[in-house]
Amino acid sequence: MNGVRLIGKVLILFFWMLGIYGCNTNPEPLLFGKDTCYSCKMTLIDNRFGAELVTHKGKVYKFDDLSCMLGFYHSGYEEPGDFLHKLVVNHEKPGELIKADEAFYLKSKAFRAPMASEVAAFGDYDRMMTYKHKTGGIFLAWGEVITQFK
């Protein structure tokens, strides 16, 4: 009888641990040169551009350009409310993911994004404005960005 109880406790512990580790909703780093864009299937190459969506269930979608991410975001494949994390690459810190709805965006012909969106994301407003003064372009907030690429 003690052996059965021990097996039962081990199984409970196993399934509890599986539940904790199986439902990871953390963002993943973008692996440039290795990961492929969920939308266009191109390999992520330019570490100054890219994006990621993570659902409440832990499904991770990676994109090579903001336009691919937003095309998917609006596709209806997942509801916008299903995304726990909406992340974009900070143009000034290649490979670093920042919250999409807190980023500052600059649309400029100077940015040669992988899918020609011409949009770069910045984590700092003043740094984005420095780029704007150098390259021209239009400042966009998140609400404007999501309407640009439907």
Secondary structure, 3 states (H helix, E strand, C coil): CHHHHHHHHHHHHHHHHHHHHHCCCCCCCCCCCCCECCCCCCECCCCCCCEEEEECCCCEEEECCHHHHHHHHCCCCCCHHHEEEEEEEECCCCCCEEEHHHCEEEECCCCCCCCCCCEEEECCHHHHHHHHHHHCCEEECHHHHHHHCC
